[in-house]
């Protein structure tokens, strides 16, 4: 763990990201065509060979990477008592405070590069609900551990941004939108559930009853659409009906956080069934994480880090979760860590590995997950 910490710090918290292909100097050759933008982005993302240096894609800052590193430093402060971890966490959090998405009154965060999907383009710095919620959680952790009111104020500012999101209303709750300006993604579960968890955990400290009510309605949407076996589709639209590892982990983390923050036991069975599905369907006997519930490849760093994080989080109610988290971490360190300290992005069939160092996707998320695991093992 210290090796990846050293790597991130030596690289000044900059790195590649899976979807950073549109920052290539070949981007003008897509002529503003959405389909061609998507091809360029996916070519860079899916290639086992790191094409970024050839295409002029440079390592960038990462808001979510800084958030996860701050979170990991706070966990290491708890583990070791070493005050240097406090200083590092504060430095990351100060950077995030200064680098919130421009043009918004409240705190929110997005990518440092343009992104293209079937639904359209998302410009650099446009805030994303899942990233904003996760970064907000890091500020709440800082408030709970360090006691500085400014971190709670930033978390509350983040909640104001979440509350202003558009919502997809149904007769069984509602779903938050994916970003601050796009309605696309209003049936996707992970970002909506994490937004609800952020509201609930903040309200535990501020007493904001409206946050509690809104968070519950968002959880009703996702929990009433959980499948009988405990799984969730990524989203409710027909083209979003896949079941993957790390988004399921987000859902479980959000649900447990909501329950603990509110004392609302309505969704306990959803959490229990979801965890059992998760443990039984996303891991090989060796501990290697699968990407989908029904197939392994690509073996992805985000799946590994989120799995360690989620399983460690649930270890207080399920001993098997801690054992499985240790097994996943051991496999990943043995098979996917470079001699320079960073973790590889993916493994493909035939043992082919995509080794490009991803700041957020592999390094920062894994650092926080391993720090949390060490804390749970202490």
PADOTI-11313 format. One record per residue (C-alpha): x, y, z; residue in one letter. Coordinates in nm, 3 decimals, always signed. Each point is the difference from the previous one (the first is absolute). Example, Ala and Ser with C-alpha at 12.3 -4.5 7.8 and 13.67 -1.06 7.14 Angstrom:
BEGIN
[[+1.230, -0.450, +0.780], a]
[[+0.137, +0.344, -0.066], s]
//
This chain:
BEGIN
[[+0.000, +0.000, +0.000], x]
[[+0.285, +0.237, +0.079], x]
[[+0.135, -0.068, -0.350], x]
[[-0.310, +0.130, -0.175], x]
[[-0.017, +0.293, +0.242], x]
[[+0.357, +0.090, -0.095], x]
[[-0.077, -0.034, -0.372], x]
[[-0.301, +0.235, +0.018], x]
[[+0.189, +0.262, +0.197], x]
[[+0.305, -0.015, -0.227], x]
[[-0.230, +0.055, -0.299], x]
[[-0.163, +0.298, +0.171], x]
[[-0.348, -0.157, +0.001], x]
[[-0.015, -0.011, -0.381], x]
[[-0.064, -0.300, -0.221], x]
[[-0.198, -0.144, -0.286], x]
[[-0.368, -0.094, +0.010], x]
[[-0.190, -0.263, -0.202], x]
[[-0.215, +0.260, -0.179], x]
[[+0.257, +0.274, -0.061], x]
[[+0.041, -0.067, -0.373], x]
[[-0.173, +0.319, -0.111], x]
[[+0.288, +0.204, +0.138], x]
[[+0.208, -0.136, -0.290], x]
[[+0.140, +0.245, -0.250], x]
[[-0.173, -0.215, -0.265], x]
[[-0.340, +0.111, +0.135], x]
[[-0.050, +0.260, -0.283], x]
[[-0.006, -0.291, -0.248], x]
[[-0.336, -0.112, +0.144], x]
[[-0.145, +0.323, -0.150], x]
[[-0.240, +0.043, +0.289], x]
[[-0.179, -0.327, -0.086], x]
[[-0.130, -0.177, +0.312], x]
[[+0.049, -0.347, -0.146], x]
[[+0.361, +0.073, -0.095], x]
[[+0.062, +0.152, +0.343], x]
[[-0.121, -0.321, +0.156], x]
[[+0.221, -0.212, -0.226], x]
[[+0.309, +0.202, +0.094], x]
[[-0.082, -0.017, +0.369], x]
[[-0.071, -0.374, -0.003], x]
[[+0.308, -0.075, -0.212], x]
[[+0.218, +0.156, +0.269], x]
[[-0.199, -0.161, +0.280], x]
[[-0.015, -0.356, -0.133], x]
[[+0.350, -0.039, -0.145], x]
[[+0.222, -0.232, +0.208], x]
[[+0.291, +0.212, -0.126], x]
[[+0.016, +0.349, +0.147], x]
[[-0.057, +0.221, -0.305], x]
[[-0.013, +0.323, +0.198], x]
[[+0.362, +0.111, -0.044], x]
[[-0.033, -0.054, -0.378], x]
[[-0.329, +0.193, -0.014], x]
[[+0.108, +0.293, +0.215], x]
[[-0.213, -0.090, +0.302], x]
[[+0.181, +0.127, +0.307], x]
[[-0.043, -0.096, +0.367], x]
[[-0.258, +0.231, +0.157], x]
[[-0.119, +0.114, +0.339], x]
[[-0.289, -0.198, +0.141], x]
[[-0.262, +0.129, +0.240], x]
[[-0.119, -0.348, +0.092], x]
[[+0.361, -0.115, +0.028], x]
[[+0.073, +0.276, +0.251], x]
[[-0.319, -0.091, +0.186], x]
[[+0.096, -0.365, +0.034], x]
[[+0.355, +0.083, +0.104], x]
[[-0.134, +0.234, +0.270], x]
[[-0.232, -0.278, +0.116], x]
[[+0.286, -0.249, +0.004], x]
[[+0.225, +0.237, +0.196], x]
[[-0.274, +0.041, +0.260], x]
[[-0.026, -0.378, +0.034], x]
[[+0.378, -0.023, +0.041], x]
[[-0.013, +0.271, +0.265], x]
[[-0.240, -0.223, +0.193], x]
[[+0.223, -0.303, -0.050], x]
[[+0.333, +0.160, +0.092], x]
[[-0.068, +0.323, +0.186], x]
[[+0.268, +0.154, -0.222], x]
[[-0.087, +0.370, -0.034], x]
[[+0.169, +0.022, -0.341], x]
[[-0.306, -0.178, -0.137], x]
[[-0.218, +0.276, +0.139], x]
[[+0.212, +0.260, -0.180], x]
[[-0.024, -0.192, -0.327], x]
[[-0.377, -0.040, +0.032], x]
[[-0.048, +0.369, +0.076], x]
[[+0.211, +0.092, -0.303], x]
[[-0.219, -0.214, -0.230], x]
[[-0.322, +0.135, +0.150], x]
[[+0.120, +0.360, -0.036], x]
[[+0.079, -0.072, -0.365], x]
[[-0.351, -0.139, -0.051], x]
[[-0.155, +0.303, +0.166], x]
[[+0.188, +0.228, -0.239], x]
[[-0.067, -0.218, -0.306], x]
[[-0.374, -0.056, +0.017], x]
[[-0.185, +0.019, -0.331], x]
[[-0.005, +0.360, -0.125], x]
[[-0.330, +0.174, -0.055], x]
[[-0.185, -0.164, +0.287], x]
[[-0.088, +0.167, +0.327], x]
[[+0.041, -0.322, +0.198], x]
[[+0.275, -0.258, +0.021], x]
[[+0.001, -0.262, -0.275], x]
[[+0.267, -0.167, -0.208], x]
[[+0.053, -0.153, -0.343], x]
[[+0.261, -0.138, -0.238], x]
[[+0.297, +0.198, -0.132], x]
[[-0.075, -0.112, -0.357], x]
[[-0.288, -0.015, -0.246], x]
[[-0.205, -0.319, -0.008], x]
[[-0.232, -0.142, -0.269], x]
[[-0.275, -0.257, +0.040], x]
[[-0.307, -0.113, -0.189], x]
[[-0.191, +0.273, +0.176], x]
[[+0.229, +0.282, -0.109], x]
[[+0.311, +0.183, +0.112], x]
[[+0.096, +0.099, +0.350], x]
[[+0.249, +0.285, +0.003], x]
[[+0.296, +0.011, +0.232], x]
[[-0.084, +0.112, +0.356], x]
[[-0.373, -0.065, -0.036], x]
[[-0.091, -0.139, +0.344], x]
[[-0.096, -0.366, +0.028], x]
[[-0.233, -0.128, +0.271], x]
[[+0.200, -0.310, +0.093], x]
[[+0.335, +0.181, +0.018], x]
[[-0.149, +0.293, +0.190], x]
[[-0.161, -0.234, +0.253], x]
[[+0.314, -0.206, +0.055], x]
[[+0.218, +0.309, +0.042], x]
[[-0.260, +0.138, +0.239], x]
[[+0.035, -0.319, +0.204], x]
[[+0.372, +0.071, +0.037], x]
[[-0.082, +0.343, +0.144], x]
[[-0.243, -0.160, +0.244], x]
[[+0.269, -0.246, +0.105], x]
[[+0.233, +0.294, +0.061], x]
[[-0.262, +0.175, +0.212], x]
[[-0.066, -0.310, +0.209], x]
[[+0.370, -0.070, +0.054], x]
[[+0.151, +0.349, +0.022], x]
[[-0.298, +0.194, +0.138], x]
[[+0.049, +0.302, -0.227], x]
[[-0.340, +0.157, -0.077], x]
[[+0.112, +0.124, -0.341], x]
[[-0.006, -0.357, -0.129], x]
[[-0.362, -0.044, +0.106], x]
[[-0.084, +0.333, -0.165], x]
[[+0.151, -0.123, -0.328], x]
[[-0.192, -0.327, +0.032], x]
[[-0.319, +0.198, +0.055], x]
[[+0.081, +0.213, -0.304], x]
[[+0.033, -0.324, -0.197], x]
[[-0.344, -0.104, +0.123], x]
[[-0.147, +0.327, -0.126], x]
[[+0.134, -0.091, -0.344], x]
[[-0.150, -0.350, +0.024], x]
[[-0.336, +0.137, +0.111], x]
[[-0.013, +0.220, -0.311], x]
[[+0.045, -0.294, -0.239], x]
[[-0.287, -0.089, -0.230], x]
[[-0.194, -0.311, +0.103], x]
[[-0.179, -0.280, -0.183], x]
[[-0.319, -0.041, +0.204], x]
[[-0.201, -0.324, +0.011], x]
[[-0.270, -0.148, +0.222], x]
[[+0.284, -0.174, +0.190], x]
[[+0.247, +0.272, +0.081], x]
[[+0.225, +0.199, -0.232], x]
[[+0.347, -0.019, -0.152], x]
[[+0.250, +0.289, -0.006], x]
[[+0.149, +0.108, -0.332], x]
[[+0.355, -0.099, -0.093], x]
[[+0.137, +0.355, -0.028], x]
[[-0.099, +0.354, +0.085], x]
[[-0.104, +0.091, -0.354], x]
[[-0.098, -0.329, -0.170], x]
[[-0.312, -0.202, +0.067], x]
[[+0.161, -0.311, -0.148], x]
[[+0.047, -0.273, +0.258], x]
[[-0.313, +0.064, +0.202], x]
[[-0.056, -0.374, +0.034], x]
[[+0.357, -0.091, +0.098], x]
[[+0.025, -0.124, +0.357], x]
[[+0.353, +0.047, +0.131], x]
[[+0.029, +0.378, -0.026], x]
[[-0.353, +0.057, +0.130], x]
[[+0.052, -0.229, +0.300], x]
[[+0.335, +0.158, +0.079], x]
[[-0.155, +0.346, -0.020], x]
[[-0.266, -0.118, +0.244], x]
[[+0.267, -0.138, +0.234], x]
[[+0.186, +0.331, -0.010], x]
[[-0.317, +0.184, +0.098], x]
[[-0.076, -0.243, +0.282], x]
[[+0.350, +0.002, +0.149], x]
[[+0.017, +0.379, -0.010], x]
[[-0.343, +0.027, +0.159], x]
[[+0.119, -0.220, +0.285], x]
[[+0.225, +0.290, +0.096], x]
[[-0.215, +0.297, -0.101], x]
[[-0.348, -0.132, +0.085], x]
[[-0.138, +0.105, -0.341], x]
[[-0.328, -0.192, -0.018], x]
[[-0.052, +0.081, -0.368], x]
[[+0.324, -0.181, -0.083], x]
[[-0.128, -0.308, +0.183], x]
[[-0.332, +0.004, -0.185], x]
[[+0.157, +0.045, -0.343], x]
[[+0.260, -0.268, +0.069], x]
[[-0.272, -0.248, +0.097], x]
[[-0.200, +0.064, -0.317], x]
[[+0.310, -0.059, -0.213], x]
[[+0.071, -0.326, +0.183], x]
[[-0.359, -0.113, -0.053], x]
[[+0.051, +0.037, -0.376], x]
[[+0.306, -0.225, -0.007], x]
[[-0.095, -0.251, +0.267], x]
[[-0.344, -0.072, -0.144], x]
[[+0.174, -0.074, -0.331], x]
[[+0.254, -0.239, +0.145], x]
[[-0.025, -0.335, -0.174], x]
[[-0.131, -0.304, +0.192], x]
[[+0.350, -0.151, +0.025], x]
[[+0.137, +0.315, +0.162], x]
[[+0.164, +0.153, -0.308], x]
[[-0.057, +0.338, -0.159], x]
[[+0.012, +0.083, -0.366], x]
[[+0.233, +0.290, -0.069], x]
[[-0.310, +0.192, -0.105], x]
[[-0.366, -0.060, -0.072], x]
[[-0.005, +0.082, -0.371], x]
[[+0.021, -0.304, -0.226], x]
[[+0.348, +0.089, -0.128], x]
[[+0.132, +0.022, +0.358], x]
[[-0.086, -0.353, +0.109], x]
[[+0.341, -0.127, +0.098], x]
[[+0.120, -0.093, +0.349], x]
[[+0.358, +0.090, +0.084], x]
[[+0.232, -0.015, +0.296], x]
[[+0.098, +0.352, +0.098], x]
[[-0.336, +0.168, -0.058], x]
[[-0.158, -0.268, +0.220], x]
[[+0.263, +0.088, +0.261], x]
[[-0.100, +0.365, -0.015], x]
[[-0.365, -0.098, +0.051], x]
[[+0.081, -0.210, +0.305], x]
[[+0.225, +0.266, +0.155], x]
[[-0.268, +0.264, -0.052], x]
[[-0.273, -0.218, +0.150], x]
[[+0.202, -0.089, +0.310], x]
[[+0.097, +0.365, +0.049], x]
[[-0.365, +0.106, -0.029], x]
[[-0.117, -0.261, +0.253], x]
[[+0.270, +0.090, +0.253], x]
[[-0.055, +0.374, -0.043], x]
[[-0.378, -0.008, +0.036], x]
[[-0.079, -0.306, +0.209], x]
[[-0.260, -0.085, -0.266], x]
[[-0.026, -0.381, -0.006], x]
[[-0.234, -0.014, -0.300], x]
[[+0.281, -0.102, -0.235], x]
[[+0.189, -0.249, +0.221], x]
[[-0.115, -0.297, -0.206], x]
[[+0.108, +0.175, -0.320], x]
[[+0.350, +0.044, +0.141], x]
[[+0.017, -0.360, +0.118], x]
[[-0.117, -0.146, -0.331], x]
[[+0.223, +0.235, -0.196], x]
[[+0.309, -0.097, +0.199], x]
[[-0.065, -0.372, -0.043], x]
[[-0.040, +0.043, -0.376], x]
[[+0.318, +0.207, -0.007], x]
[[+0.214, -0.253, +0.188], x]
[[-0.135, -0.298, -0.194], x]
[[+0.022, +0.135, -0.354], x]
[[+0.290, +0.243, -0.048], x]
[[+0.308, -0.194, +0.117], x]
[[+0.198, -0.302, -0.109], x]
[[+0.130, -0.246, +0.263], x]
[[+0.347, +0.157, -0.024], x]
[[-0.140, +0.343, +0.093], x]
[[+0.027, +0.135, -0.354], x]
[[-0.296, +0.238, -0.051], x]
[[-0.236, -0.046, -0.292], x]
[[-0.130, +0.300, -0.194], x]
[[-0.352, -0.134, -0.055], x]
[[-0.199, -0.246, +0.207], x]
[[+0.001, -0.243, -0.294], x]
[[+0.355, +0.042, -0.138], x]
[[+0.342, +0.099, +0.120], x]
[[+0.169, +0.215, -0.264], x]
[[+0.116, +0.266, -0.004], x]
[[+0.155, -0.040, +0.344], x]
[[-0.020, +0.364, +0.102], x]
[[+0.180, +0.204, +0.266], x]
[[-0.315, +0.189, +0.096], x]
[[-0.178, -0.330, +0.064], x]
[[+0.287, -0.110, +0.223], x]
[[+0.029, +0.319, +0.203], x]
[[-0.373, +0.045, +0.043], x]
[[-0.036, -0.365, +0.100], x]
[[+0.264, +0.035, +0.273], x]
[[-0.166, +0.322, +0.117], x]
[[-0.354, -0.138, +0.006], x]
[[+0.094, -0.331, +0.160], x]
[[+0.204, +0.178, +0.267], x]
[[-0.295, +0.231, +0.066], x]
[[-0.236, -0.294, +0.053], x]
[[+0.247, -0.193, +0.214], x]
[[-0.160, +0.123, +0.322], x]
[[-0.313, -0.197, -0.082], x]
[[+0.147, -0.286, -0.204], x]
[[+0.336, -0.170, +0.076], x]
[[+0.009, -0.165, -0.342], x]
[[+0.023, +0.346, -0.151], x]
[[+0.330, +0.076, +0.174], x]
[[+0.150, -0.334, -0.104], x]
[[-0.105, +0.059, -0.359], x]
[[+0.135, +0.356, +0.002], x]
[[+0.340, -0.132, +0.113], x]
[[-0.005, -0.262, -0.275], x]
[[-0.083, +0.259, -0.269], x]
[[+0.272, +0.235, +0.127], x]
[[+0.258, -0.278, +0.008], x]
[[-0.077, -0.109, -0.356], x]
[[+0.014, +0.357, -0.129], x]
[[+0.329, +0.087, +0.168], x]
[[+0.163, -0.324, -0.115], x]
[[-0.121, +0.021, -0.359], x]
[[-0.069, +0.363, -0.087], x]
[[+0.255, +0.221, +0.177], x]
[[+0.296, +0.130, -0.197], x]
[[+0.351, -0.002, +0.147], x]
[[-0.026, +0.382, -0.001], x]
[[-0.292, -0.017, +0.240], x]
[[-0.299, +0.090, -0.215], x]
[[-0.279, -0.246, -0.080], x]
[[-0.091, -0.109, -0.351], x]
[[-0.327, +0.104, -0.157], x]
[[-0.130, -0.333, -0.135], x]
[[+0.067, -0.362, -0.080], x]
[[-0.138, -0.151, -0.320], x]
[[-0.016, -0.365, -0.116], x]
[[+0.329, -0.182, -0.064], x]
[[+0.158, +0.193, +0.284], x]
[[+0.021, +0.325, -0.199], x]
[[+0.021, +0.301, +0.233], x]
[[-0.075, +0.365, -0.065], x]
[[+0.267, +0.164, +0.214], x]
[[-0.069, +0.371, -0.045], x]
[[-0.002, +0.161, +0.348], x]
[[-0.346, +0.145, +0.068], x]
[[+0.005, +0.256, +0.281], x]
[[-0.359, -0.033, +0.113], x]
[[-0.106, -0.328, -0.153], x]
[[+0.279, -0.213, +0.141], x]
[[+0.236, +0.185, +0.231], x]
[[-0.210, +0.229, +0.221], x]
[[-0.298, -0.233, +0.034], x]
[[+0.226, -0.294, +0.084], x]
[[+0.197, +0.207, +0.250], x]
[[-0.316, +0.098, +0.188], x]
[[-0.135, -0.356, -0.015], x]
[[+0.320, -0.154, +0.136], x]
[[+0.022, +0.262, +0.275], x]
[[-0.358, -0.078, +0.100], x]
[[+0.074, -0.374, -0.004], x]
[[+0.304, +0.048, +0.224], x]
[[-0.215, +0.202, +0.240], x]
[[-0.261, -0.276, +0.011], x]
[[+0.267, -0.263, +0.060], x]
[[+0.159, +0.192, +0.287], x]
//
